[in-house]
Amino acid sequence: MRRTLLLSLTLLALVAALVAAARTYLSGARRGSAAAPTATATLTPTPAARLFDGAAAYAQVQAQVEIGPRPTGSEAGERTGDYIIEQLTAAGWQVEVQEFTYMEVTCRNIVGKAGSGPVAIIGAHYDTRRLADNDPDPAKRSEPVLGANDGASGVAVLLELARSLEVGSLSNEVWLAFFDAEDNGRLDGWEFIAGSTYMANNLTVTPAFVIVLDMIGDADQQIYKEYSSTPELQDRVWAIAKGLGYEQWFIARPRWSMLDDHTPFLRRGIPALEVIDFDYPYWHTTEDITDKVSADALERVGRVVEKLLED
């Protein structure tokens, strides 16, 4: 009897000790101090890849249009150039300004530079046409063009590329070139493409290639091959578009032959390509406004150029 009682008391004491120990362990684990530390793996998160964002590019279209019509030499044109410089600087690109005089008007090309290797120029014009001389309403042909697509769309893609491009992945020194004095040809003795002509004629390096983006934001996007562009460069870009599933919008047959900002570089023997949607019914009219532009259209063009430069 005594032995049984003693054994029972011993077992109770042992159980009490185990319960007390468990409580101490759990309390320490909750506080993070009493339990012995165990080795844990430290995981370094992989940074998310930056991708061209069509919505962000569309916001860049809106920002330009809010300034108003932006013809060369105007106060609004000057403000647009300043805005471009601010955006490039904020994105960490080296900015160079190329001033010149054309038809007694001070003009300004702007270039953002990043990366290393052979130079690749991606260009767009940022000026807008002074007169909507293609408007179906003759009464509106003396009004200026707002240029949501013809001017602002190409600039918007370049500015979003300045944000999205992984500079460390570039195999070229990329120049994002914003041309002035492109769009007032046949008005008061002006010619088209004055800004890009000035840049091409004053190059101190020979670019590996030049790609010009013009009128690429049409919501009804139809980008055909352009006859005068360098075929090898054109095929390379269209192959990327196909790989991204964009065959519906990058149509693999030629349709137009354009005098545009790629032309001065072609004249110097530099491979050059025009990416343009010239099937745009609002060209040089007062209806070239933001509701004619699509974020999806901007994104498709931006993603193609982004992949070209980062591969």
N, C-alpha and C positions, 0 to 999 in steps of 0.2 A: 504494500500500500504506500509506504513511505517512498520506496524506489519509484513507483509509478508517478507519485506526486512530484518528486524531484525531476523526473524526466519531462513531465508536462511543463513545469516551470522553466526548465532549460529551453524547451522548444519555443515557448512564448517569448522568452528573452531574445532568442535568435531571430524570430519573426519581427519583433519590435525593432531590433537593430537593423534588419534589412529594410524595413519600411522607412526608418529614419534616414538611412543612407540614400534611398531612392528619392526621398523628398529633397534632401540636400543637393543631389545631382540635378534634379529637374529645376530646382530654384536657381541653381548656378547657371544652367543652360539657358534659362529664360533671361537672366541678367547678362549672359555672355561673359562671365568672369570665372565661375568656379570650375567649369568643365575644362579638361585639358584640350588645347587647340589641336585641330587636325589639319593636315595639309590639303589645300584646295587649289584647283587650277584657276589661273587668272586668264580670262578671255578678253581679248582685245577686239572690239567690234570692227567689222570691215566697213569703211566709209561707203555710204550709198553713192553709186555712180551718178554723176550729174548728167541729165539728159535734157536736150532741147525741149522747152516747154512752149507749146503753141499759145496757151493763154497768156503767158508772160510776154510773148512777142506781140500778141494782139494789143496788150496794154501799151506797148511801145508805139504801135500805130495810133492809138487814141491820144497819147501824149503829144505826138507831132501834129495831129489834126487840130487839137485844142489850141495850138499856137496860131492856126489860121493858114491861109495861102502863104507859100514860102518861096517866092521867086528869088532868083539871084539878085543880090544887092539890096534887098529889102531888109527892114528891121526884123521882120519875122524870120527871114532867112538867116540873119546873124544870130538870132536867139536859137534857132534850130541847130546851127553849128556849135554854139556854146553848150547846148544840151547834149549833143553827141560827145563832145569832149568830156563833159562831166561824167557821163555814163561809162565811157572807156576808162577814165581814170579811176572811178570807183571799183571797176572790175579788175584793176591792177595791170592794165595794158599801158605800154609806153606810147605816148601820143606825140605825133608830129603834125605840124600845120604847114601847108604849102599854099602861100598866097601868090596870086597873079592877077593881072589886069586883062580884061577882055571887053571890048567895045566900051572902053572908058569906065568900066564898072569893076570894083574890087571884088575878086572871087576868092574862094578858100576851099581847097581840098583838105580833107582830114584823114589821117592814117593812124590806126592803132596797131602796134606791133607786139608779138609774143612768139616764143618758141625759138628753135634754132634749126639750121639746115638750109637747103635751097628755098628761095623765097616763093611763096604762093600767095597771090593776091585774090581776095574775095571782095568784089566791089558792088556798089549800088549808088545811085544818085540821090541826093537829098533835097534838091530844088524842085519846085513845082512850076507848071506852065502859067504864064501871066494871063493868057486869054483862053477861054473855053471855045476855041474856034471850030471844034467838031460837034458842038452841041446841036441836037436836032431842032431846038428852038432858036431861031435867029436872034431873038431879043436877048438871049443869054450869052451870046458869043463874045460880048465885051466884058463878061465877068471872069474872075480868076478861077483856076482849078484848085480844089482843096487837096487833091492828090493822096487819098487814103491808100489806093493801090499803086498809082503811078508816082512812085517816090517813097512814100512812107512804108510800104510793105517790105521792100528790099532792105531799107535801113533798119526796120524792126528785126528782121532775121539776123542781120549783122550784129546788132546790139545784144540780142539774146545769145548768139554764138560767143560773144565776148564773156558772157557769164558762164555758159555751159561747157565750153571747150576745156578739156583737161590738158593744160599746157605741157605737162610732163609727158603726155602721150603723143605730142605732135612730132611728126618727122620733117616738118618744114618750119621755117620762119614765116609765120602767117601775118600778112598785112590785111587788116580790115580797112578797105579804102572807101571813103565817102566822097563821091564826086560832086562838085558844084557845076553849075552852068551846063547842064545836059539838055534841058527840056524846052528851050525857047527858040528852037530852030524855025526859020521862016517868018519870024516876027521882027520887024524893024531891022532887017539885015543880019540878024543873028543866025549862027549855024548851030546845029545840034552838037553834042558831045565835046564841048570846049574844055571842060575840066579833065576828062579822061585823056584827051589829046595832049593837054599840057603835061600831065603826069607821065604818059608814055614817052613823050619827047624829051623828058628830063630825068629819066631813070639813070641811076649810077650802078645798078646791078641788073642782071638779066633774070627775070623770074622764070621759075620752072613752068608755071602755068598761071592763067588768069581765068577766074570765073565771075561773070557778072550776073546779078540777080535783078530783074526788072519786072514789075507787074506780076508778081508771083502769088499774091494773096487772094485772088478772085475766088469767091465762094463756089463758083462753077468752074473749078480749076481744070484746065486742059493745057498741059505743057508739052508741046511737040518739039522735036528736034529742029534746030535752026540751021539753014543750009550753009552759012559761011563759017560756022564754028569748026574747030579742029576735031576731025572724026574720032581719033583715038581717045581724046579726053572726053568727048561726048559719050562714046560707048562705055567708058569706065563709069561715068556718073549714072547713066541709064541702067547699067548692071547693078549698081548699088540700090537704085530705086526699086528694081525688080526684086532684089533680095529682101527688101523691106516690105514687099507686098504692095507697092505703089504703081503697078503697071497701068491701072485705070486712069491715073492722073499724069504720069510720065509716059506719054504715048511714043512708041519707038518707031516713028516715021517722021520725016521732015515736012514742014508746012510753010514756014516763012523764011525769008532772007532779010536780015535786019541790019541797018546802020545803027549801031548802039555803042555803049561804052567798051565793049570788047574789041571793036573795030580798030582803034589806034594801036592796040597791042598786036593784033594780027598783022597789021601793016609793017610792024617791026620784026616779024618772024617769030613771035612768041606764041606758043600754044594758048588758045583762048576759046572760051565757051560762053555763049549767052543762054541763060535759063530764063525763058520769058513765056508768059501766057498772053499772046497777042489777040486771042479771041475774047476780047473784053469790050463789051458794047459801050462802056462808060468812059473810054479813053478820050482824054481832052474834052470832057464835058463837066457840067456842074454837078452831075450825079456820081462822080468818083468820090464817094463818101464811105464812112466806116461800115455801114450796113451791107456794103458790097464785098467786104473782106471777111475771111473765115480764119479762125484760129487753127482749124484743122489743116487748111491749105498752107498756112505759114509753117506749121509743125512738120508737114511732110518735106518741104524744101529744106528746112533747118536740119532735120534728122539726116537727110541725104548728105548735105555738106559736112555735117558733124562727123559722120562715119568716114567720109572720104579723107578728112584731115587727121582723124585719130587712128585709122588703120595703118 
